[in-house]
Amino acid sequence: MSAPNQQPPSETIQSKGSSRTGWYAAIAIVVIVIIVFAGLYAAGYIGKKPTSTTTTPPKVPACTTYTITGAGSTFVQGLMTAWTGAGGYSVNTVDYDAVGSGTGISDITTGTVTYGASDAPLNATQRAAAPNLLTMPETAGAVAVIFNLPGVAFPLHDSLNLTGAVLAAIYLGDISTWNNTAIEALNPGVVMPNQVISVWHRSDGSGTSYAFSQFLSDSNATWKSTIGYSTLPAWPKTPLGGGEKGSSGIAGTVKETPYSLGYVDLGYASENVISFAAVQNPSGKNIIPTVSDAASAISDILAIPTTLPLGNESWSGVSMIDAPGAGDYPITTFSYLLFYQESHNNPTITSVADASAFVNFLNWTISTSGGQSFSGELYYVPLPASVVAADQATLASMTYQGGVIPACS
């Protein structure tokens, strides 16, 4: 007789077979899963980060492979010397030749330099000759009227007083002696000498001449109708005097010639210790040029509701002459850098690395911690924020072979 709980042999054999079959199925499933995951991984669907659809412009590793060359304005020679010398811009080699605004304009038009510098904006003819040129204010400053009056004291005044109308009459030859009644009336109590005025002007194309002749044109109807203003006016013949090349030529001649008169930028006059006049502004105030009085003129002009031109537009309508404020110096001007919007159009720029190096320099010149930090101590006016913003928009429009110019370090 069998034990009550003992199972039949056939049932025991069936249970072992079922367990073995389940294990085989489980192993097969695991193998299948592994194969599927391996296929997905190989296809890139899992285990890899998605590839971005946007690309970043390539970063040029260094800005030091290109020598940047410039030419033009003697008005900004002091600032350019600081920018390009020891303690200035150190990322690239930058050369500047102070040959006058007229030559600076012609040099950049023909593409013999990386940039030109001019205190006069391009006129319509110049813009037509180089339609791809951009105009960017780099600084501002005052044109000082310098003189040499040995033995003359100004006990009641800080300096010689002059007006635009009198200066125009002197340069027209209508006033030829220092003791002319029109000059004496502006300087009561001063014994003016009975000496012929030796009158000096720039013989080369000059942005300083542009600003000075614009002031004379605004002050004297005869000058406006017969001479006008430009970088190279048709200067009338005067009894004494003549033309000299560059600010250094004018400054040196006036300093060495008794009873002479001329004009240079404030920095040249100050650094060469040459006397300069107080010039009457539209408010009737006699203003001796200083950085603060020139800055006041810029601020008051920009406060008049206006929109600054784009870099590829004409700046000939922008003038800082005869600003309306009581403390404004009346012969104040911007100075501009001129360069190509499409950098590849400039024969001196032969690669995107060259273009990157140049743009890096331009950005430095307008930054408050870079080029603009040199301005005040050298008698120039740092650019106001609104002008810097306009300059930044101009730089952002530059291209190389139609593409964005990448940054460099």
DRENTORMAR-25845 format. One line per field, with one value per residue (C-alpha): residue number from 1; residue in three letters; chain; x, y, z. Coordinates in steps of 0.001 Angstrom, whole numbers, plus 500000, padded with zeros to 6 digits. Example, Ala and Ser with C-alpha at 12.3 -4.5 7.8 and 13.67 -1.06 7.14 Angstrom:
# DRENTORMAR-25845
seq = [1,2]
type = [ALA,SER]
mol = [A,A]
u = [512300,513670]
v = [495500,498940]
w = [507800,507140]
//
This chain:
# DRENTORMAR-25845
seq = [1,2,3,4,5,6,7,8,9,10,11,12,13,14,15,16,17,18,19,20,21,22,23,24,25,26,27,28,29,30,31,32,33,34,35,36,37,38,39,40,41,42,43,44,45,46,47,48,49,50,51,52,53,54,55,56,57,58,59,60,61,62,63,64,65,66,67,68,69,70,71,72,73,74,75,76,77,78,79,80,81,82,83,84,85,86,87,88,89,90,91,92,93,94,95,96,97,98,99,100,101,102,103,104,105,106,107,108,109,110,111,112,113,114,115,116,117,118,119,120,121,122,123,124,125,126,127,128,129,130,131,132,133,134,135,136,137,138,139,140,141,142,143,144,145,146,147,148,149,150,151,152,153,154,155,156,157,158,159,160,161,162,163,164,165,166,167,168,169,170,171,172,173,174,175,176,177,178,179,180,181,182,183,184,185,186,187,188,189,190,191,192,193,194,195,196,197,198,199,200,201,202,203,204,205,206,207,208,209,210,211,212,213,214,215,216,217,218,219,220,221,222,223,224,225,226,227,228,229,230,231,232,233,234,235,236,237,238,239,240,241,242,243,244,245,246,247,248,249,250,251,252,253,254,255,256,257,258,259,260,261,262,263,264,265,266,267,268,269,270,271,272,273,274,275,276,277,278,279,280,281,282,283,284,285,286,287,288,289,290,291,292,293,294,295,296,297,298,299,300,301,302,303,304,305,306,307,308,309,310,311,312,313,314,315,316,317,318,319,320,321,322,323,324,325,326,327,328,329,330,331,332,333,334,335,336,337,338,339,340,341,342,343,344,345,346,347,348,349,350,351,352,353,354,355,356,357,358,359,360,361,362,363,364,365,366,367,368,369,370,371,372,373,374,375,376,377,378,379,380,381,382,383,384,385,386,387,388,389,390,391,392,393,394,395,396,397,398,399,400,401,402,403,404,405,406,407,408,409]
type = [MET,SER,ALA,PRO,ASN,GLN,GLN,PRO,PRO,SER,GLU,THR,ILE,GLN,SER,LYS,GLY,SER,SER,ARG,THR,GLY,TRP,TYR,ALA,ALA,ILE,ALA,ILE,VAL,VAL,ILE,VAL,ILE,ILE,VAL,PHE,ALA,GLY,LEU,TYR,ALA,ALA,GLY,TYR,ILE,GLY,LYS,LYS,PRO,THR,SER,THR,THR,THR,THR,PRO,PRO,LYS,VAL,PRO,ALA,CYS,THR,THR,TYR,THR,ILE,THR,GLY,ALA,GLY,SER,THR,PHE,VAL,GLN,GLY,LEU,MET,THR,ALA,TRP,THR,GLY,ALA,GLY,GLY,TYR,SER,VAL,ASN,THR,VAL,ASP,TYR,ASP,ALA,VAL,GLY,SER,GLY,THR,GLY,ILE,SER,ASP,ILE,THR,THR,GLY,THR,VAL,THR,TYR,GLY,ALA,SER,ASP,ALA,PRO,LEU,ASN,ALA,THR,GLN,ARG,ALA,ALA,ALA,PRO,ASN,LEU,LEU,THR,MET,PRO,GLU,THR,ALA,GLY,ALA,VAL,ALA,VAL,ILE,PHE,ASN,LEU,PRO,GLY,VAL,ALA,PHE,PRO,LEU,HIS,ASP,SER,LEU,ASN,LEU,THR,GLY,ALA,VAL,LEU,ALA,ALA,ILE,TYR,LEU,GLY,ASP,ILE,SER,THR,TRP,ASN,ASN,THR,ALA,ILE,GLU,ALA,LEU,ASN,PRO,GLY,VAL,VAL,MET,PRO,ASN,GLN,VAL,ILE,SER,VAL,TRP,HIS,ARG,SER,ASP,GLY,SER,GLY,THR,SER,TYR,ALA,PHE,SER,GLN,PHE,LEU,SER,ASP,SER,ASN,ALA,THR,TRP,LYS,SER,THR,ILE,GLY,TYR,SER,THR,LEU,PRO,ALA,TRP,PRO,LYS,THR,PRO,LEU,GLY,GLY,GLY,GLU,LYS,GLY,SER,SER,GLY,ILE,ALA,GLY,THR,VAL,LYS,GLU,THR,PRO,TYR,SER,LEU,GLY,TYR,VAL,ASP,LEU,GLY,TYR,ALA,SER,GLU,ASN,VAL,ILE,SER,PHE,ALA,ALA,VAL,GLN,ASN,PRO,SER,GLY,LYS,ASN,ILE,ILE,PRO,THR,VAL,SER,ASP,ALA,ALA,SER,ALA,ILE,SER,ASP,ILE,LEU,ALA,ILE,PRO,THR,THR,LEU,PRO,LEU,GLY,ASN,GLU,SER,TRP,SER,GLY,VAL,SER,MET,ILE,ASP,ALA,PRO,GLY,ALA,GLY,ASP,TYR,PRO,ILE,THR,THR,PHE,SER,TYR,LEU,LEU,PHE,TYR,GLN,GLU,SER,HIS,ASN,ASN,PRO,THR,ILE,THR,SER,VAL,ALA,ASP,ALA,SER,ALA,PHE,VAL,ASN,PHE,LEU,ASN,TRP,THR,ILE,SER,THR,SER,GLY,GLY,GLN,SER,PHE,SER,GLY,GLU,LEU,TYR,TYR,VAL,PRO,LEU,PRO,ALA,SER,VAL,VAL,ALA,ALA,ASP,GLN,ALA,THR,LEU,ALA,SER,MET,THR,TYR,GLN,GLY,GLY,VAL,ILE,PRO,ALA,CYS,SER]
mol = [A,A,A,A,A,A,A,A,A,A,A,A,A,A,A,A,A,A,A,A,A,A,A,A,A,A,A,A,A,A,A,A,A,A,A,A,A,A,A,A,A,A,A,A,A,A,A,A,A,A,A,A,A,A,A,A,A,A,A,A,A,A,A,A,A,A,A,A,A,A,A,A,A,A,A,A,A,A,A,A,A,A,A,A,A,A,A,A,A,A,A,A,A,A,A,A,A,A,A,A,A,A,A,A,A,A,A,A,A,A,A,A,A,A,A,A,A,A,A,A,A,A,A,A,A,A,A,A,A,A,A,A,A,A,A,A,A,A,A,A,A,A,A,A,A,A,A,A,A,A,A,A,A,A,A,A,A,A,A,A,A,A,A,A,A,A,A,A,A,A,A,A,A,A,A,A,A,A,A,A,A,A,A,A,A,A,A,A,A,A,A,A,A,A,A,A,A,A,A,A,A,A,A,A,A,A,A,A,A,A,A,A,A,A,A,A,A,A,A,A,A,A,A,A,A,A,A,A,A,A,A,A,A,A,A,A,A,A,A,A,A,A,A,A,A,A,A,A,A,A,A,A,A,A,A,A,A,A,A,A,A,A,A,A,A,A,A,A,A,A,A,A,A,A,A,A,A,A,A,A,A,A,A,A,A,A,A,A,A,A,A,A,A,A,A,A,A,A,A,A,A,A,A,A,A,A,A,A,A,A,A,A,A,A,A,A,A,A,A,A,A,A,A,A,A,A,A,A,A,A,A,A,A,A,A,A,A,A,A,A,A,A,A,A,A,A,A,A,A,A,A,A,A,A,A,A,A,A,A,A,A,A,A,A,A,A,A,A,A,A,A,A,A,A,A,A,A,A,A,A,A,A,A,A,A,A,A,A,A,A,A,A,A,A,A,A,A,A,A,A,A,A,A,A,A,A,A,A,A]
u = [500000,501355,501981,499075,501120,503474,503018,502955,506239,504718,503821,507358,508893,506425,507269,511068,510534,508318,510929,513737,511643,510959,514669,515426,512727,514052,517591,516343,514504,517617,519714,517161,517054,520848,520934,518246,519991,523290,521691,520084,523390,525238,522629,523073,519573,520677,523773,524948,524220,522253,524277,523482,522043,523663,527282,529527,531807,535368,537526,540742,543407,545452,545331,549067,549522,548688,550292,547549,548467,546818,547397,545799,544899,547614,544874,544797,548524,548967,546233,547413,550955,549677,547456,550171,553155,554364,551525,548896,547318,549556,547750,548873,551504,549790,551542,550210,551506,550316,550194,546993,543331,543359,546091,544417,541238,543098,545176,542167,540290,543103,543474,547112,546385,544062,542304,542346,541875,540195,538657,536513,533765,533715,532026,529731,532549,534752,531907,531157,534823,534724,531081,532047,533815,532440,532777,533305,534002,537119,537470,536667,538587,539101,540870,542942,543788,547477,549411,552797,552657,555977,555808,551992,550328,546670,546131,542320,541902,543308,544243,543735,540037,538920,535662,534886,534101,537461,539359,537677,538604,542237,542382,540682,543357,540809,542452,546213,547639,547370,546279,543243,540295,538220,540878,541432,537674,537700,540694,540128,543083,545559,548157,548178,551327,551373,552675,551515,549850,551735,548843,549466,547314,547728,549120,548032,544571,543568,540601,541753,541405,537968,536739,538450,537186,533687,533814,534928,532184,529549,530890,531430,529116,531938,533976,530929,530121,533687,535731,533410,534940,536867,540033,541933,540272,541476,543193,543319,546709,547576,550357,552460,552305,551434,551018,552756,552404,550903,550083,553781,554544,551960,552895,556617,556224,553914,556097,559184,557589,556774,553337,552001,548641,547559,545456,546198,544516,544469,546932,549583,549163,549299,552202,554294,553495,552084,549646,546080,543154,539781,537186,533712,530856,527242,526302,528797,531201,534942,536005,539575,539636,539774,538756,535747,534539,534902,533075,530312,529960,529673,527093,524969,524976,523991,521217,519479,516984,518790,519781,523411,524024,524853,528452,527670,525785,527053,528388,528837,525756,527134,528844,530052,530804,529108,527344,524623,525705,527176,530271,530789,533999,532874,535548,535020,535069,534831,537691,536850,538302,537528,537628,535912,532624,533515,537059,538022,537701,540818,543930,545861,543426,544031,542415,539677,542445,543556,539966,539529,542700,541577,538093,539658,541721,538726,536679,539574,539796,536214,536136,536256,538923,540913,541515,539112,540941,543880,541780,541550,545225,546094,543516,540904,537249,536239,533342,529889,527933,525520,528413,530050,526742,526630,530235,529454,526613,529030,531572,528856,528055,531553,532004,534705,533699,530099,530384,530510,534015,534854,536422,540090,542106]
v = [500000,503434,506238,508690,511894,510228,511575,509237,509026,510534,513830,514270,513958,516581,519249,519177,519588,522656,524441,523794,525250,528504,529132,528711,531265,533821,533494,533915,537138,538623,537807,539449,542594,542860,542503,545200,547677,547070,547827,551028,552193,551479,553457,556408,556367,555843,556464,559515,563255,564779,566801,570568,572000,575435,576285,578810,580979,579676,581505,582842,581843,585076,588660,589051,587876,591186,594663,597301,600454,603865,607348,610769,613443,615357,616638,613197,612498,612781,610242,607906,608000,606911,604207,602704,603164,601554,601254,601470,598702,595670,592814,593798,595994,599227,601860,605387,608059,611605,612996,615062,614196,614677,612097,609784,609852,609164,606372,604451,605048,603354,600643,601314,601380,599482,602666,606392,609133,612443,615307,616007,613572,612302,614577,613288,612895,610996,608691,607943,607057,604507,603561,600743,603004,603319,606445,606038,608860,607983,611108,614820,617949,621679,623712,626364,629749,630230,633520,635058,638570,639263,641813,642035,641566,640831,642299,642228,639006,635503,635754,637491,637725,637103,636461,634430,637604,639176,635965,635747,639367,638618,635577,637553,640249,642896,643240,643314,644837,643860,647330,647321,648883,645691,643728,646518,646697,643039,643563,646766,647811,645882,647849,646109,646521,648364,645273,643427,640099,637120,634806,631050,628242,624572,623981,620321,618762,619065,618216,620962,623400,621921,622731,626146,627267,626053,628314,631255,630488,630450,633739,635860,636194,637187,634143,631901,633181,633342,630665,628314,625369,622251,620356,622585,625997,628550,630643,634370,636055,638137,640766,638334,634606,631643,627883,625216,621456,619645,620801,620620,623065,625588,625236,625573,628609,630522,629767,631085,634036,637221,638766,635639,633811,630283,627298,623776,621239,622010,619230,620659,624145,622921,620500,623024,625838,628202,630942,630437,632833,632961,632740,634219,631705,632323,633238,636096,634422,634421,630813,629607,626048,623244,619598,620349,623237,621101,618234,620672,621655,618002,617323,620348,619515,615897,617098,618679,616027,614249,610794,610090,608667,605024,604193,603746,607056,610606,612427,615730,617149,616500,619609,620535,624151,626975,624850,626832,626550,629494,627498,625802,626310,627209,625459,621826,618837,615067,613097,609962,606599,605428,601744,599234,597601,594513,594012,591850,594973,596370,594952,595065,592582,589170,586739,586461,586472,589913,591159,589765,591480,594801,594635,593791,596986,599108,597813,598678,602266,603091,601271,603294,600989,601035,603846,606350,606204,608072,611039,613544,613725,614289,617127,615107,614544,610928,609802,610115,606884,607617,607955,604756,602936,604223,603075,599606,599269,600301,597657,594986,595659,594712,591504,589407,587819,588355,586521,587549,588416,586144,587452,586897,586889]
w = [500000,499092,501678,501792,500577,498038,494476,491455,489534,486365,488147,489493,485981,484497,487117,486402,482645,483081,485307,482824,479950,481901,482484,478786,477881,480356,479024,475454,476365,478027,474982,472687,474851,474815,471045,470601,472929,471206,467849,469138,470662,467445,465512,467880,469349,472927,475018,472935,473325,470464,467974,468033,464845,465475,464749,466492,464337,464554,467079,465625,468135,468135,466889,466517,462940,461255,461383,461327,459389,459492,458095,458256,460787,462641,464964,466623,466398,470172,470835,468075,469413,472828,471329,469163,471470,474675,477167,474437,472371,472875,471108,467611,466030,464968,462823,462241,459880,460655,457113,457258,456864,453091,452606,455111,453025,449759,451338,452637,449366,447436,450096,450935,454682,457000,458084,457485,460085,459324,461280,458237,457239,453664,451154,448407,445872,448309,449317,445655,445086,447921,448598,450969,453484,457007,459170,462928,465418,467422,469594,469748,470630,470304,467620,469407,467876,468694,468671,469416,470886,472612,475422,475399,478792,479451,482923,482857,480923,480913,477243,473923,473029,469451,467592,464506,462559,463442,462687,459273,458562,459533,457229,454442,454811,455803,459234,458874,462092,465740,466841,464545,466347,466068,467974,470519,471191,472211,474521,476533,478657,476508,474535,471166,469042,465746,463965,460869,461688,460271,459339,458994,457637,456715,453223,453164,453239,456885,459064,461434,458521,457833,461356,461491,458065,458971,462034,459866,457347,460076,461451,458343,455327,452974,453946,453533,450036,448696,450530,452396,454232,453303,454153,451704,451358,448813,451462,450589,450390,453451,453855,455918,456523,454379,454516,456571,456432,459416,462913,463748,460928,462099,465776,465112,462842,465179,468189,466407,464561,466529,465916,464249,464363,463451,464526,465795,468033,471751,472536,470218,471665,475264,474909,472958,475425,472818,473827,472607,472461,474125,471348,471670,471443,470301,473885,473807,476257,475650,476123,476455,475061,477599,477506,479706,477507,474384,476131,477058,473396,472322,475030,474120,470406,471087,473420,470427,469212,466408,465242,464528,461038,460502,459720,456014,455817,455373,458449,456618,458317,461814,463209,466689,465651,467602,470219,472028,475692,477586,478526,475162,473221,469679,467561,468575,466247,465996,464502,462508,461548,458014,457005,454734,455705,453650,454925,451967,449767,451461,449756,453053,454671,453109,455569,458158,460799,459548,459720,463243,464422,462969,464512,467862,467646,466640,469577,471890,470601,471586,474936,478151,479583,476333,473887,475438,478779,477175,476010,478856,479777,476103,475694,473812,474711,475514,473336,474961,475480,472620,470172,471445,470880,467293,466803,468131,465614,462869,463886,464068,460392,459201,457215,455584,452272,453305,456612,460261,461454,464421,467609,468312,471494]
//
